[in-house]
């Protein structure tokens, strides 16, 4: 997806929001245009006001219900098993006060990593399947 489309949709989803949580932020390339942005990622520091390093499925439950106006996840869920993807969405919905935004390509996307929670499932277990 083109960068300007992501930024346009993220700006629209952020309208009226003061706080946001970027789930699987990477370096924080897509920061929501809000007053305060927290981020969660498996290994790297993001351009955010607060960054938590860890497994998304372990970290998200530590946030309070409705803690963020907007919770967004860009190009992450397609790397998870279906069960983990559902857990991720449930936790995102729980911590979001106003909106949840998810961007994903079509289909499973394998990914390799030295970090255990970033090793991605086999395609037959993928969250997004046809």
MMTF fields as JSON, N, C-alpha, C and O atoms, coordinates in Angstrom:
{
  "mmtfVersion": "1.0.0",
  "mmtfProducer": "UNKNOWN",
  "numBonds": 519,
  "numAtoms": 520,
  "numGroups": 130,
  "numChains": 1,
  "numModels": 1,
  "chainsPerModel": [1],
  "groupsPerChain": [130],
  "chainIdList": ["A"],
  "bondAtomList": [4, 2, 8, 6, 12, 10, 16, 14, 20, 18, 24, 22, 28, 26, 32, 30, 36, 34, 40, 38, 44, 42, 48, 46, 52, 50, 56, 54, 60, 58, 64, 62, 68, 66, 72, 70, 76, 74, 80, 78, 84, 82, 88, 86, 92, 90, 96, 94, 100, 98, 104, 102, 108, 106, 112, 110, 116, 114, 120, 118, 124, 122, 128, 126, 132, 130, 136, 134, 140, 138, 144, 142, 148, 146, 152, 150, 156, 154, 160, 158, 164, 162, 168, 166, 172, 170, 176, 174, 180, 178, 184, 182, 188, 186, 192, 190, 196, 194, 200, 198, 204, 202, 208, 206, 212, 210, 216, 214, 220, 218, 224, 222, 228, 226, 232, 230, 236, 234, 240, 238, 244, 242, 248, 246, 252, 250, 256, 254, 260, 258, 264, 262, 268, 266, 272, 270, 276, 274, 280, 278, 284, 282, 288, 286, 292, 290, 296, 294, 300, 298, 304, 302, 308, 306, 312, 310, 316, 314, 320, 318, 324, 322, 328, 326, 332, 330, 336, 334, 340, 338, 344, 342, 348, 346, 352, 350, 356, 354, 360, 358, 364, 362, 368, 366, 372, 370, 376, 374, 380, 378, 384, 382, 388, 386, 392, 390, 396, 394, 400, 398, 404, 402, 408, 406, 412, 410, 416, 414, 420, 418, 424, 422, 428, 426, 432, 430, 436, 434, 440, 438, 444, 442, 448, 446, 452, 450, 456, 454, 460, 458, 464, 462, 468, 466, 472, 470, 476, 474, 480, 478, 484, 482, 488, 486, 492, 490, 496, 494, 500, 498, 504, 502, 508, 506, 512, 510, 516, 514],
  "bondOrderList": [1, 1, 1, 1, 1, 1, 1, 1, 1, 1, 1, 1, 1, 1, 1, 1, 1, 1, 1, 1, 1, 1, 1, 1, 1, 1, 1, 1, 1, 1, 1, 1, 1, 1, 1, 1, 1, 1, 1, 1, 1, 1, 1, 1, 1, 1, 1, 1, 1, 1, 1, 1, 1, 1, 1, 1, 1, 1, 1, 1, 1, 1, 1, 1, 1, 1, 1, 1, 1, 1, 1, 1, 1, 1, 1, 1, 1, 1, 1, 1, 1, 1, 1, 1, 1, 1, 1, 1, 1, 1, 1, 1, 1, 1, 1, 1, 1, 1, 1, 1, 1, 1, 1, 1, 1, 1, 1, 1, 1, 1, 1, 1, 1, 1, 1, 1, 1, 1, 1, 1, 1, 1, 1, 1, 1, 1, 1, 1, 1],
  "groupList": [{"groupName": "UNK", "atomNameList": ["N", "CA", "C", "O"], "elementList": ["N", "C", "C", "O"], "formalChargeList": [0, 0, 0, 0], "bondAtomList": [1, 0, 2, 1, 3, 2], "bondOrderList": [1, 1, 2], "singleLetterCode": "X", "chemCompType": "L-PEPTIDE LINKING"}],
  "groupTypeList": [0, 0, 0, 0, 0, 0, 0, 0, 0, 0, 0, 0, 0, 0, 0, 0, 0, 0, 0, 0, 0, 0, 0, 0, 0, 0, 0, 0, 0, 0, 0, 0, 0, 0, 0, 0, 0, 0, 0, 0, 0, 0, 0, 0, 0, 0, 0, 0, 0, 0, 0, 0, 0, 0, 0, 0, 0, 0, 0, 0, 0, 0, 0, 0, 0, 0, 0, 0, 0, 0, 0, 0, 0, 0, 0, 0, 0, 0, 0, 0, 0, 0, 0, 0, 0, 0, 0, 0, 0, 0, 0, 0, 0, 0, 0, 0, 0, 0, 0, 0, 0, 0, 0, 0, 0, 0, 0, 0, 0, 0, 0, 0, 0, 0, 0, 0, 0, 0, 0, 0, 0, 0, 0, 0, 0, 0, 0, 0, 0, 0],
  "groupIdList": [1, 2, 3, 4, 5, 6, 7, 8, 9, 10, 11, 12, 13, 14, 15, 16, 17, 18, 19, 20, 21, 22, 23, 24, 25, 26, 27, 28, 29, 30, 31, 32, 33, 34, 35, 36, 37, 38, 39, 40, 41, 42, 43, 44, 45, 46, 47, 48, 49, 50, 51, 52, 53, 54, 55, 56, 57, 58, 59, 60, 61, 62, 63, 64, 65, 66, 67, 68, 69, 70, 71, 72, 73, 74, 75, 76, 77, 78, 79, 80, 81, 82, 83, 84, 85, 86, 87, 88, 89, 90, 91, 92, 93, 94, 95, 96, 97, 98, 99, 100, 101, 102, 103, 104, 105, 106, 107, 108, 109, 110, 111, 112, 113, 114, 115, 116, 117, 118, 119, 120, 121, 122, 123, 124, 125, 126, 127, 128, 129, 130],
  "secStructList": [7, 7, 2, 2, 2, 2, 2, 2, 2, 2, 2, 2, 2, 2, 6, 6, 7, 1, 3, 3, 3, 3, 3, 6, 7, 6, 6, 6, 1, 1, 7, 7, 1, 1, 1, 3, 3, 3, 3, 3, 3, 1, 1, 7, 7, 7, 1, 1, 1, 3, 3, 3, 3, 1, 7, 2, 2, 2, 2, 4, 4, 4, 1, 7, 6, 6, 7, 3, 3, 3, 3, 3, 3, 3, 1, 7, 4, 4, 4, 1, 5, 2, 2, 2, 2, 2, 2, 2, 2, 2, 2, 2, 2, 2, 2, 3, 3, 3, 3, 3, 3, 3, 3, 7, 7, 1, 1, 7, 7, 7, 7, 7, 7, 1, 1, 4, 4, 4, 1, 7, 7, 7, 4, 4, 4, 5, 1, 1, 7, 7],
  "xCoordList": [0.844, 0.0, 0.891, 1.943, 0.469, 1.258, 1.308, 0.335, 2.449, 2.678, 1.656, 1.176, 1.319, 0.376, -1.014, -1.746, -1.396, -2.705, -2.734, -3.705, -1.668, -1.586, -1.695, -2.451, -0.948, -0.969, -2.343, -2.798, -2.996, -4.325, -5.355, -6.136, -5.352, -6.295, -5.998, -6.923, -4.726, -4.349, -4.78, -5.248, -4.629, -5.071, -6.586, -7.078, -7.32, -8.776, -9.205, -10.112, -8.555, -8.885, -8.514, -9.107, -7.544, -7.07, -7.91, -7.743, -8.802, -9.614, -10.367, -11.074, -10.21, -10.877, -10.187, -10.698, -9.036, -8.296, -7.147, -6.534, -6.864, -5.717, -4.575, -3.412, -4.911, -3.901, -4.018, -5.097, -2.874, -2.871, -1.833, -0.843, -2.09, -1.142, -0.827, -1.728, 0.45, 0.937, 1.418, 2.446, 0.682, 0.963, 1.823, 1.393, 3.044, 3.98, 4.561, 4.589, 5.022, 5.394, 6.618, 6.76, 7.514, 8.783, 9.443, 9.361, 10.093, 10.757, 9.795, 10.229, 8.505, 7.536, 7.354, 7.084, 7.498, 7.385, 6.028, 5.937, 4.979, 3.634, 3.114, 2.361, 3.516, 3.062, 1.713, 1.563, 0.74, -0.577, -0.453, 0.31, -1.187, -1.114, -1.982, -3.014, -1.528, -2.239, -1.246, -0.039, -1.758, -0.917, 0.085, 1.234, -0.34, 0.504, 0.405, -0.691, 1.559, 1.596, 2.489, 3.649, 1.93, 2.711, 2.897, 2.101, 3.946, 4.189, 4.656, 5.241, 4.391, 4.817, 5.439, 4.863, 6.622, 7.264, 8.211, 8.627, 8.531, 9.369, 10.81, 11.463, 11.336, 12.765, 13.287, 14.382, 12.604, 13.285, 12.561, 11.35, 13.331, 12.81, 12.072, 12.563, 10.923, 10.122, 10.105, 10.463, 9.689, 9.517, 8.183, 7.188, 8.16, 6.922, 7.229, 8.391, 6.176, 6.347, 6.682, 7.365, 6.211, 6.503, 6.608, 5.709, 7.704, 7.896, 8.088, 8.889, 7.349, 7.474, 7.991, 7.421, 9.063, 9.624, 9.117, 9.216, 8.572, 8.115, 7.152, 6.816, 6.714, 5.752, 4.414, 3.916, 3.84, 2.589, 1.505, 0.749, 1.433, 0.387, 0.602, -0.342, 1.829, 2.106, 1.967, 1.551, 2.312, 2.321, 0.929, 0.572, 0.137, -1.173, -2.069, -2.747, -2.099, -2.95, -2.537, -3.313, -1.336, -0.894, -1.474, -1.412, -2.035, -2.667, -4.095, -4.739, -4.575, -5.934, -6.972, -6.689, -8.158, -9.269, -9.539, -9.632, -9.664, -9.946, -8.834, -9.086, -7.6, -6.478, -6.111, -5.601, -6.368, -6.005, -7.242, -8.11, -7.309, -8.421, -8.371, -9.387, -7.183, -6.982, -5.908, -4.866, -6.167, -5.155, -5.004, -5.984, -3.77, -3.572, -2.428, -1.462, -2.565, -1.636, -1.457, -2.391, -0.269, -0.02, 0.918, 2.072, 0.413, 1.213, 1.882, 3.087, 1.096, 1.6, 0.806, 1.391, -0.508, -1.351, -1.188, -1.434, -0.788, -0.623, 0.552, 0.716, 1.364, 2.506, 2.176, 3.056, 0.932, 0.549, -0.326, -0.911, -0.403, -1.363, -2.761, -2.936, -3.739, -5.112, -5.51, -6.099, -5.194, -5.551, -4.878, -5.517, -3.591, -2.883, -3.426, -3.513, -3.788, -4.378, -5.688, -5.954, -6.497, -7.761, -7.495, -8.144, -6.546, -6.181, -5.692, -6.042, -4.882, -4.375, -5.529, -5.576, -6.453, -7.595, -8.457, -8.913, -8.681, -9.476, -8.812, -9.487, -7.494, -6.78, -6.745, -6.844, -6.605, -6.629, -7.984, -8.061, -9.034, -10.382, -10.589, -11.238, -10.047, -10.202, -9.515, -10.078, -8.315, -7.58, -7.956, -7.537, -8.74, -9.171, -10.453, -11.428, -10.437, -11.632, -12.55, -13.773, -11.96, -12.766, -12.666, -13.681, -11.437, -11.278, -10.093, -9.108, -10.219, -9.137, -8.929, -9.886, -7.673, -7.331, -6.315, -5.28, -6.611, -5.704, -5.474, -6.424, -4.209, -3.826, -3.143, -2.312, -3.478, -2.816, -2.867, -3.859, -1.812, -1.897, -2.779, -3.206, -3.032, -3.87, -3.003, -2.067, -3.315, -2.61, -1.519, -1.154, -1.008, 0.042, 1.377, 1.679, 2.172, 3.481, 4.525, 4.607, 5.328, 6.331, 7.391, 7.674, 7.968, 8.988, 9.941, 9.502, 11.229, 12.246, 12.845, 12.909, 13.288, 13.903, 14.678, 14.385, 15.669, 16.396, 15.62, 15.958, 14.587, 13.774, 12.601, 11.831, 12.447, 11.447, 10.04, 9.397, 9.539, 8.16, 8.005, 6.891, 9.11, 9.007, 9.186, 9.123, 9.41, 9.422, 7.982, 7.143, 7.709, 6.332, 5.873, 6.658, 4.586, 3.957, 4.028, 4.372, 3.693, 3.594, 2.355, 1.385, 2.358, 1.211, -0.116, -1.151, -0.124, -1.411, -2.034, -3.22, -1.246, -1.755, -2.0, -2.303, -1.876, -1.902, -3.251, -4.303, -3.184, -4.379, -5.262, -6.487, -4.677, -5.422, -5.288, -4.205, -6.36, -6.313, -7.534, -8.56, -7.427, -8.58, -9.077, -10.04],
  "yCoordList": [-1.169, 0.0, 1.234, 1.258, 2.219, 3.431, 4.213, 4.257, 4.818, 5.545, 6.661, 6.852, 7.394, 8.506, 8.008, 8.69, 6.825, 6.255, 5.895, 6.19, 5.258, 4.902, 6.162, 6.191, 7.195, 8.436, 9.105, 9.646, 9.073, 9.669, 8.927, 9.555, 7.608, 6.805, 6.951, 7.062, 6.952, 7.117, 8.493, 8.607, 9.521, 10.867, 10.889, 11.485, 10.249, 10.198, 9.444, 9.878, 8.308, 7.513, 8.242, 7.986, 9.145, 9.878, 11.104, 11.701, 11.483, 12.686, 12.578, 11.601, 13.582, 13.61, 12.805, 12.711, 12.224, 11.414, 12.214, 13.043, 11.951, 12.564, 11.583, 11.981, 10.281, 9.264, 8.112, 7.819, 7.458, 6.316, 5.297, 5.63, 4.048, 2.968, 2.338, 1.868, 2.324, 1.727, 0.313, 0.144, -0.693, -2.093, -2.69, -2.758, -3.125, -3.619, -2.462, -2.469, -1.473, -0.174, -0.167, 0.721, -1.151, -1.025, 0.267, 0.607, 0.996, 2.24, 3.409, 4.512, 3.182, 4.256, 5.148, 6.34, 4.589, 5.353, 6.051, 7.158, 5.396, 5.957, 6.366, 5.629, 7.523, 8.051, 8.741, 9.599, 8.354, 8.992, 10.464, 10.802, 11.341, 12.772, 13.125, 13.785, 12.663, 12.921, 13.444, 13.457, 13.876, 14.449, 13.449, 13.807, 12.187, 11.188, 9.855, 9.35, 9.291, 7.989, 7.045, 7.35, 5.894, 4.812, 3.767, 3.691, 2.964, 1.941, 0.656, 0.671, -0.456, -1.779, -2.47, -2.473, -3.061, -3.8, -4.826, -4.699, -5.825, -6.907, -6.557, -7.237, -5.528, -5.324, -3.921, -3.651, -3.033, -1.764, -0.563, -0.579, 0.458, 1.711, 2.432, 2.521, 2.933, 3.658, 5.145, 5.561, 5.92, 7.359, 7.579, 7.915, 7.389, 7.541, 8.142, 8.276, 8.504, 9.082, 8.014, 8.299, 6.797, 5.661, 4.419, 4.132, 3.674, 2.462, 1.269, 1.319, 0.195, -1.039, -2.118, -2.336, -2.791, -3.877, -5.193, -5.447, -6.028, -7.341, -7.961, -7.374, -9.161, -9.888, -9.153, -8.897, -8.818, -8.064, -8.726, -8.05, -10.052, -10.783, -10.794, -11.018, -10.557, -10.458, -9.022, -8.8, -8.056, -6.657, -6.028, -5.297, -6.291, -5.64, -5.85, -4.909, -7.049, -7.225, -6.371, -6.23, -5.802, -4.969, -3.561, -2.828, -3.178, -1.857, -1.935, -2.982, -0.831, -0.767, -0.714, -0.261, -1.178, -1.095, 0.372, 1.203, 0.685, 2.048, 3.037, 4.24, 2.56, 3.451, 4.396, 5.49, 3.98, 4.792, 5.071, 4.212, 6.282, 6.607, 5.749, 5.207, 5.633, 4.883, 3.827, 4.105, 2.616, 1.563, 1.12, 0.744, 1.163, 0.795, -0.182, -0.19, -1.006, -2.101, -2.182, -2.532, -1.861, -1.781, -2.895, -2.96, -3.759, -4.84, -5.737, -5.981, -6.22, -7.1, -8.402, -9.485, -8.303, -9.459, -10.601, -11.759, -10.295, -11.342, -12.263, -13.292, -11.898, -12.726, -13.656, -14.369, -13.658, -14.418, -15.619, -15.675, -16.577, -17.665, -17.069, -15.965, -17.801, -17.319, -17.081, -16.048, -18.024, -17.885, -16.665, -15.921, -16.451, -15.288, -13.99, -12.979, -14.017, -12.837, -12.442, -11.258, -13.428, -13.155, -12.582, -11.619, -13.166, -12.633, -11.189, -10.344, -10.917, -9.563, -8.588, -7.533, -8.94, -8.063, -7.849, -6.734, -8.9, -8.772, -7.818, -6.991, -7.926, -7.032, -5.605, -4.659, -5.439, -4.097, -3.442, -2.273, -4.202, -3.669, -3.299, -2.297, -4.094, -3.846, -2.541, -1.79, -2.265, -1.077, 0.185, 1.285, 0.028, 1.177, 1.782, 1.076, 3.073, 3.782, 4.14, 4.066, 4.531, 5.02, 4.178, 3.885, 3.786, 3.143, 2.185, 2.356, 1.167, 0.23, 0.274, 0.196, 0.399, 0.438, -0.649, -0.728, -1.498, -2.591, -2.521, -2.5, -2.484, -2.591, -3.928, -4.31, -4.646, -5.913, -6.198, -5.88, -6.792, -7.223, -8.465, -8.997, -8.894, -10.075, -11.323, -11.488, -12.2, -13.461, -13.477, -12.444, -14.661, -14.885, -14.364, -14.482, -13.789, -13.254, -13.846, -13.422, -14.82, -15.418, -14.387, -13.439, -14.603, -13.687, -14.476, -15.286, -14.249, -14.911, -13.901, -12.709, -14.377, -13.491, -14.311, -15.486, -13.683, -14.31, -14.186, -14.845, -13.353, -13.139, -14.116, -14.097, -14.97, -16.045, -15.597, -16.241, -14.514, -14.127, -13.449, -13.117, -13.243, -12.708, -13.795, -13.511, -15.039, -16.142, -16.44, -16.608, -16.502, -16.521, -17.932, -18.792, -18.126, -19.436, -19.965, -19.25, -21.233, -21.86, -21.318, -20.953, -21.255, -20.712, -21.386, -20.719, -22.679, -23.326, -22.831, -23.06, -22.148, -21.604, -20.1, -19.465, -19.539, -18.086, -17.472, -18.098, -16.242, -15.53, -15.154, -15.158, -14.841, -14.41, -15.472, -15.661, -16.154, -17.19, -17.061, -16.522, -17.54, -17.59, -18.992, -19.282],
  "zCoordList": [0.0, 0.0, 0.0, 0.638, -0.699, -0.833, 0.481, 1.234, 0.732, 1.982, 2.194, 3.311, 1.143, 1.314, 1.666, 2.383, 1.175, 1.518, 3.006, 3.703, 3.484, 4.901, 5.758, 6.729, 5.401, 6.189, 6.146, 7.154, 5.008, 4.866, 5.732, 6.446, 5.664, 6.456, 7.948, 8.752, 8.324, 9.727, 10.245, 11.378, 9.437, 9.84, 10.037, 10.996, 9.146, 9.284, 10.527, 11.237, 10.798, 11.979, 13.261, 14.31, 13.195, 14.368, 14.695, 15.759, 13.802, 14.017, 15.338, 15.584, 16.173, 17.463, 18.549, 19.665, 18.242, 19.218, 19.816, 19.145, 21.096, 21.767, 21.977, 22.042, 22.084, 22.378, 21.394, 20.879, 21.141, 20.221, 20.669, 21.32, 20.302, 20.53, 19.187, 18.494, 18.813, 17.567, 17.899, 18.556, 17.449, 17.761, 16.653, 15.502, 16.996, 15.989, 15.213, 13.982, 15.942, 15.372, 14.474, 13.633, 14.637, 13.928, 14.38, 15.56, 13.484, 13.883, 14.091, 14.425, 13.899, 14.104, 12.908, 13.052, 11.734, 10.481, 10.362, 9.832, 10.858, 10.742, 12.118, 12.754, 12.558, 13.847, 13.648, 12.779, 14.465, 14.395, 14.773, 15.677, 14.101, 14.41, 15.628, 15.509, 16.8, 18.052, 19.082, 18.84, 20.234, 21.288, 21.859, 22.115, 22.065, 22.734, 21.997, 21.755, 21.643, 20.978, 21.779, 22.056, 22.145, 22.736, 21.648, 20.711, 21.77, 20.755, 21.41, 22.493, 20.739, 21.181, 19.983, 18.895, 20.179, 19.098, 19.717, 20.868, 18.938, 19.424, 19.681, 20.472, 19.052, 19.235, 19.104, 19.599, 18.492, 18.246, 18.833, 19.055, 19.069, 19.583, 18.471, 17.346, 18.779, 17.79, 18.116, 19.218, 17.155, 17.343, 18.044, 17.402, 19.361, 20.118, 21.477, 21.861, 22.2, 23.533, 24.569, 25.554, 24.358, 25.237, 24.376, 23.586, 24.522, 23.719, 24.642, 25.576, 24.377, 25.143, 24.201, 23.132, 24.59, 23.79, 24.355, 25.555, 23.478, 23.917, 22.937, 21.909, 23.272, 22.474, 22.559, 23.655, 21.425, 21.392, 22.227, 22.924, 22.155, 22.861, 24.376, 25.133, 24.818, 26.25, 26.758, 27.896, 25.921, 26.351, 26.317, 27.241, 25.283, 25.167, 26.393, 26.804, 26.994, 28.173, 29.376, 30.321, 29.354, 30.479, 30.421, 31.408, 29.283, 29.17, 29.704, 29.632, 30.232, 30.774, 29.661, 28.552, 29.967, 29.012, 28.689, 29.593, 27.417, 26.981, 27.233, 27.301, 27.374, 27.697, 26.549, 26.788, 25.312, 24.139, 23.293, 23.138, 22.75, 21.858, 20.598, 20.162, 20.023, 18.788, 19.006, 19.599, 18.525, 18.521, 17.077, 16.435, 16.558, 15.157, 14.98, 15.743, 13.951, 13.688, 12.167, 11.445, 11.697, 10.261, 9.806, 10.228, 8.948, 8.345, 9.385, 9.323, 10.333, 11.387, 11.455, 11.487, 11.478, 11.777, 10.772, 11.109, 9.577, 8.551, 8.842, 8.186, 9.817, 10.209, 11.376, 11.86, 11.833, 13.021, 12.659, 11.578, 13.586, 13.405, 13.527, 14.044, 13.052, 13.133, 14.593, 14.912, 15.475, 16.893, 17.517, 18.261, 17.221, 17.758, 17.169, 17.865, 15.892, 15.263, 15.925, 16.134, 16.252, 16.939, 18.326, 18.733, 19.055, 20.381, 20.274, 21.097, 19.254, 19.048, 18.84, 19.472, 17.959, 17.679, 18.919, 19.171, 19.686, 20.916, 21.9, 22.514, 22.055, 22.958, 22.441, 23.223, 21.128, 20.556, 20.812, 21.191, 20.603, 20.836, 22.306, 22.607, 23.212, 24.64, 25.075, 25.872, 24.564, 25.006, 24.223, 24.582, 23.16, 22.353, 22.908, 23.164, 23.087, 23.554, 22.388, 22.514, 21.243, 20.126, 18.857, 18.226, 18.477, 17.167, 17.136, 17.854, 16.278, 15.979, 14.469, 13.7, 14.053, 12.632, 12.347, 13.008, 11.352, 10.976, 9.473, 8.69, 9.078, 7.669, 7.497, 8.322, 6.443, 6.168, 4.675, 4.019, 4.133, 2.744, 2.669, 3.694, 1.516, 1.324, 1.405, 0.622, 2.351, 2.447, 3.494, 4.055, 3.744, 4.727, 4.212, 3.024, 5.106, 4.753, 5.698, 6.851, 5.242, 6.133, 6.536, 5.803, 7.725, 8.232, 9.12, 9.937, 8.967, 9.791, 10.757, 10.453, 11.929, 12.913, 13.928, 14.144, 14.548, 15.654, 16.959, 17.943, 16.98, 18.171, 18.124, 17.164, 19.137, 19.085, 18.719, 17.891, 19.308, 19.028, 17.671, 17.266, 16.97, 15.62, 14.562, 13.366, 14.995, 14.036, 13.696, 14.581, 12.442, 11.998, 11.647, 11.248, 11.81, 11.635, 10.203, 9.261, 10.084, 8.765, 8.053, 8.718, 6.725, 5.999, 6.344, 6.331, 6.65, 6.926, 8.222, 8.461, 9.071, 10.323, 10.238, 11.249, 9.071, 8.918, 9.331, 9.208, 9.816, 10.246, 9.058, 9.177, 7.953, 6.776, 5.699, 5.146, 5.4, 4.371, 3.476, 3.892, 2.285, 1.358, 1.313, 0.603]
}
